[in-house]
Amino acid sequence: MQVPFFRPSVGEAEIEAVTQCLRSGWLTTGRLTKDFEARFAETIGVKHAVAVNSCTAALHLALESLGLQRGELVVVPTMTFAATAEVVRYFDATPVFVDADPRTLCLDLQQLESTLSALRAERPVAGLKPPYGRVRAVIPMHYGGQMVDLDAVARIARAFDVAVVEDAAHTLPASYRTDETTPWISVGQRSDVACFSFYANKCITTGEGGMAVTDREDLAERMRIMSLHGMSKDAWKRFTNAGSWQYEIVAPGFKYNLTDIASALGLTQLNRAQELWRDRIRVARRYLDAFANEPNLLPPVELANRQHSWHLFQIQLQTERLNIDRAEFIQELKERGISASVHWMPLHMQPYYVKLFGYAPEEFPNANAAWQRLVSLPIFPGMTEAEQEHVIDTVSQLLKRHAR
């Protein structure tokens, strides 16, 4: 049996929506994209949404709208995808890495606070020495689809006068609460800007695509203008009876707009978001039950006050108990028809950042330890019981066979 790492859940409704868009004669940014933005903002519970062609674009626009300048600092987790930090480098600004929480692999909040304290006091932090520029923002990343405590992040951010930009690439739908007596708070409701991904394997997909959401009208307007060449007018209306051919360039913007073709797919997927989420939960629960008493791996921790998106299902091999390493384990899965992945090599270990800042792996010990043991197993809506059984049986057999 072959089990892919991911298989998109795209059906006749999505195909029909895209077909209708193609037949309409309007393919680029237009009415469908505006509808997608409005529906997405309503779903999250915020005032504004700006559709773009990737989460990377959304993160870039978020930082630009907040006024990030050359030489300033943005605090980011080391346990994240390249985009979270590379958008900081677009400005010739400096990403300041923070270690991972060893339970959730999200941003470690104690480390966040101590790092901001050190920067304010002009003390050295890993890879950096004073003098420092202004700390402009912090970007918490919701690892695997489980939210970090954004109330705590917001409290810390206010104390140090920095903005919060959520990297919510893994997270839709998702929510958190402080305890059982407080209401659930959706992803995107406690930050200056939250940025979502609609890449092919994300919780909903447009193939490629992303969204930036905010309650701040000034940030939304700036991101909207900068998403399409810095045009002063709504670009798609120029070619309708409601618009004018005349526009002005008010800033050197970017080409980040989302097409109506992608938005047609996105609208249909958004209608199915709860259904797709429930199916991810089904797969995750079966994995959790199967691996609950397995001594040679650690399953992901789901906190009590979280509604997890389950974009990823990551295990950590107890490599000290095994006679193979992580790479050999993944290879043996592959030989048995199972595609697995790793999320991720921490950014402080990536060659670019090692060269730029001189990091050593052990400077962020939690991320370094997890990285050497992480394996992401297949999880996707529509995964069959037979496919999941094959993954569970194979993982269990390999762990038993290679136990010391």
Secondary structure, 3 states (H helix, E strand, C coil): CCECCCCCCCCHHHHHHHHHHHHHCCCCCCHHHHHHHHHHHHHHCCCEEEEECCHHHHHHHHHHHCCCCCCCEEEEECCCCHHHHHHHHCCCCEEEEECECCCCCCECHHHHHHHHHHHHCCCCECCECCCCCCEEEECCECHHHCCCCHHHHHHHHHHCCCEEEEECCCCCCCEECCCCCCCCEECCCCCCEEEEECECCCCCCCECCEEEEECCHHHHHHHHHHCECCECCCHHHHHCCCCCCCCCECCCCCECECCHHHHHHHHHHHHCHHHHHHHHHHHHHHHHHHHCCCCCEECCCCCCCEECCCCCEEEEECHHHECCCHHHHHHHHHHCCECCECCCCCHHHCHHHHHHHCCCHHHCHHHHHHHCCEEEECCCCCCCHHHHHHHHHHHHHHHHHCEC
